[in-house]
Amino acid sequence: MNFMKGWNCIVSALLPGSNPQFMQLVQRLVLKYIRTKFKLLSSISKRKAAEKAFVLFCTPQHRNKKPLPPVFEKAEHLLFSFKGYTIRGYRWNHDPQTKKRAQILHGFESSVVNFDGLIKPLVKKGYEVIAFDAPAHGRSTGRMINVLTYKEMILYVYKNFGPVNSYVAHSFGGLSLALSLEEIDHDAATRVVLVAPAVETKTAIDNFFHLLQLDAGVRKEFDQLIMNIEGKPAQWYSINRAADHIAATVLFVQDRDDHMTPMKDVAPIQKKNLLNFRFVITEGLGHRRIYRDAMVSKEVIEFL
């Protein structure tokens, strides 16, 4: 059963120039097809359905390889091997002695090339800036990724291209960074910007299961697959949990209209009243426009 082929049809329907009504029709038909395939497979084996679902959950369906913005043409191009992946990235203002080194971390199905609007002012401000496409993203190789792989890449970059004392992380990159900071020596002088971060892995899984209409039996096996990786449940992969172990000074930027990483997940962190966390709440920007917004960018640069 080729779930990936069917799922990729959704992405193909989203190509520029497609008729919007046709796009919606294709999405509905393909989604119905995939749901039917999973329903059939789960009737045969909940375990097999969960394994297929996990692969799909960890597989980006879109790879951003748009032309490099002008600021990237001026960068030093970097490359390293990591866990069988070839990781590609960029560096500006390289200075081994610098005390101002910032790293850009993109989200799921994104790329660091989307962050030129933040990179340019950071370079102008005198930062050494480093930015790598995560495995299975952008110009890096690979087909699958999970939060542990992204976290381990961040740790590798810190060790081999750091130390890093400032971060800007969006979405999936924000969760991966939060887990990384539990293993990186840092203090209040470390500056961290979390822009619409993926706060709770459980929420992402809930949304995924709702979309595909997978049943409780498959979810039980899916959760067990996650537990088998490191002996931790999906709930452990949480910024709310990790926040208690983050000593950095954090700017947390979140939009009220973000349905991918919702405010309901952010609220428990706010209620902790952590002295090192400052929240900026916007409206009408959603999940992706937020890091391109001029006022948000200004706030981020001033914070760093």
Secondary structure, DSSP 8 states (H G I E B T S, - for coil): --HHHHHHHHHHHTSTT--HHHHHHHHHHHHHHHHHHHHHHHHH-HHHHHHHHHHHHTS-S--------HHHHTSEEEEEEETTEEEEEEEES--TT-S-EEEEE--TT--GGGGHHHHHHHHHTT-EEEEE--TTSTTS--S---HHHHHHHHHHHHHHH----EEEEETHHHHHHHHHHTTS---TTSEEEEES---BHHHHHHHHHHHHT--HHHHHHHHHHHHHHHS--GGGSBHHHHGGG--SEEEEEEETT-SSS-HHHHHHHHHTT-TTEEEEEESS-TTTGGGG-HHHHHHHHHH-
